[in-house]
Amino acid sequence: MKPSHDSTPYVPKLDLVYPDKPDAHMILGPREVDLVLDENYPFIDRSLGFRIRSALIYLGIFTLVFIIAPIRFGLRIEGRSKLKKHRALFRNGALTVSNHVLRWDFLCILQAVRFRRLYFPAWKENISGPDRNLIRFVGGIPVPTDIHAIRYFNGAFDELHGKKKWFHVFPEGSNWPYYQPIRPFKKGMFTMAHKYNIPVIPFAFSYRPPRGIYKLFKKNYPLITLRIGEPILPDASLPRKEAVNLLREQCHKSIVELAGVRNNPWPCEGD
């Protein structure tokens, strides 16, 4: 059964039915291609055409999207000073994590970190659908379902980490539009953060009631607040499994608090 919403902050009253399973996918687009993820798949596409189109997409994000998002969602970003304060901590890369509640939430994260490219693990089905090219151009790397292909996926992130790139992950595993409590987190990318010994930066999406002119055209849809938390480092003194579980627990707790959720009904463990 779905958990009850007990003493939560503002939650929009939308005609949405959320699944019982916390990582179930609500948005399932049509499959347009059959994606084969093996040793021949370019997990990092180095072709000139791909790089040019990716650069153009990011240029559009850094200009048009950064103007549109605050207008469309009333986007308010809080805590950006923490990124500046801990800048030296991110010299070898970082992992940003957040709840997954908007179609544009990755774009909002990009706006928060400002003019930085992020790479992220992408659900294979999304790379088979109509948004597949856009997801790839902005940094999506599909997660193989075949255990034999996982090493090529991991190798791509190893290469990117060697270049001190930043990563993003939605550890809830699926997009539930405008959902309020924080769902359980999968531990995969926390394992990677421990492996690379990079800080994890928690981000949390929460909601505000539409006010002023927004009441005229957004109706029941809320305005969006994105809060940035203090970075969390893996505990190198602990065994790997304990350190990864602790990192996940600390990050989940931080995002719950940043989102203003009280009495969060879900545990932090999602696998």
Secondary structure, 3 states (H helix, E strand, C coil): CCCCCCCCCCCCCCCCCCCCCCCCCCCCCCCCCCCCCCCCCCCCCCCHHHHHHHHHHHHHHHHHHHHHHHHHHCCEEECCHHHHHCHHHHCCCCEEEECCCCCCHHHHHHHHHCCCCEEEEECCCHHHCCCHHHHHHHCEEECCCCHHHHHHHHHHHHHHHHCCCEEEECCCCCCCCCCCCCCCECCHHHHHHHHHCCCEEEEEEEEECCCCCHHHHCCCCCEEEEEECCCECCCCCCCHHHHHHHHHHHHHHHHHHHCCCCCCCCCCECC
